[in-house]
Amino acid sequence: MHILFLTTAHNSLSQRLLIELAQRGHGIRVCVAASGDAMIEAVSHDAPDLIIAPMLKTAIPEDVWTRVCGRGCSIRPTPRRACGPSPMASRVGA
């Protein structure tokens, strides 16, 4: 599977995830995206099967959702106002 990491910083979390997925035979490219335009360009260039955003401070542009996800690409969304190491857990009881 061809995986694209969209990340604001290639930190220890994304580095560890990259190692684990690469050891399982997946092709991975990391895009340190400082802007929506950088994300659009990376996604257009790579045509990934899966996009993972392990550390992203900027919202994924709508163009990525509408154009790229039409090909069957999956993106794991994070709830708005999520914070901390586990955004899903931070929403419990909200």
C-alpha positions as CSV (number, residue, x, y, z in Angstrom):
1,M,0.0,0.0,0.0
2,H,1.3,3.5,-0.8
3,I,0.8,5.8,2.2
4,L,1.3,9.5,2.4
5,F,2.0,11.2,5.8
6,L,0.8,14.8,5.9
7,T,2.4,16.3,8.9
8,T,3.4,19.6,10.3
9,A,6.5,18.1,12.0
10,H,8.1,14.7,11.4
11,N,8.3,14.0,15.1
12,S,8.9,10.9,17.1
13,L,5.2,9.8,16.7
14,S,5.3,10.0,12.9
15,Q,8.9,8.5,12.8
16,R,7.8,5.5,14.8
17,L,4.7,5.0,12.7
18,L,6.8,5.2,9.5
19,I,9.2,2.5,10.8
20,E,6.4,0.2,11.8
21,L,4.6,0.5,8.5
22,A,7.8,0.3,6.4
23,Q,8.7,-3.0,8.2
24,R,5.3,-4.3,7.1
25,G,6.2,-3.6,3.5
26,H,4.2,-0.4,2.9
27,G,5.6,2.4,0.7
28,I,5.6,5.7,2.7
29,R,6.3,9.3,1.8
30,V,6.4,12.0,4.4
31,C,5.2,15.5,3.4
32,V,6.0,18.2,6.0
33,A,3.1,20.4,5.0
34,A,3.3,24.0,6.1
35,S,0.3,25.0,4.0
36,G,-2.8,23.7,2.3
37,D,-1.2,24.2,-1.1
38,A,1.7,21.9,-0.1
39,M,-0.8,19.2,0.9
40,I,-2.6,19.5,-2.4
41,E,0.6,19.3,-4.4
42,A,1.9,16.3,-2.4
43,V,-1.4,14.4,-2.7
44,S,-1.6,15.2,-6.5
45,H,1.9,14.0,-7.0
46,D,1.8,10.8,-5.0
47,A,-1.7,9.5,-5.6
48,P,-1.7,7.6,-2.3
49,D,-3.9,4.7,-1.2
50,L,-4.0,6.1,2.3
51,I,-3.3,9.5,3.9
52,I,-2.3,9.6,7.5
53,A,-2.0,12.9,9.4
54,P,-0.2,11.9,12.6
55,M,0.7,15.5,13.5
56,L,-1.1,18.2,11.6
57,K,-1.8,21.8,12.7
58,T,-3.4,22.9,9.5
59,A,-6.8,21.6,8.2
60,I,-6.7,19.4,5.2
61,P,-8.0,21.4,2.2
62,E,-11.4,20.6,0.7
63,D,-9.6,20.0,-2.7
64,V,-7.9,17.0,-1.2
65,W,-11.2,15.6,0.0
66,T,-13.2,16.2,-3.2
67,R,-10.5,15.4,-5.8
68,V,-8.3,12.8,-4.2
69,C,-10.8,10.8,-2.1
70,G,-12.9,10.2,-5.2
71,R,-10.3,7.6,-6.1
72,G,-10.9,5.6,-3.0
73,C,-8.3,7.2,-0.8
74,S,-9.0,7.2,3.0
75,I,-8.2,10.0,5.4
76,R,-8.8,9.6,9.1
77,P,-10.5,12.8,10.3
78,T,-9.9,14.4,13.6
79,P,-12.7,16.0,15.5
80,R,-12.6,19.8,15.7
81,R,-11.1,21.3,18.8
82,A,-9.3,18.0,19.5
83,C,-6.1,18.2,21.5
84,G,-3.5,16.0,23.1
85,P,-1.9,12.8,22.1
86,S,-5.3,11.0,21.6
87,P,-7.8,13.4,19.9
88,M,-10.6,10.8,20.0
89,A,-10.2,10.3,23.8
90,S,-10.2,14.1,24.3
91,R,-13.8,14.2,22.8
92,V,-15.2,11.7,25.4
93,G,-17.8,13.5,27.4
94,A,-17.7,16.6,25.2
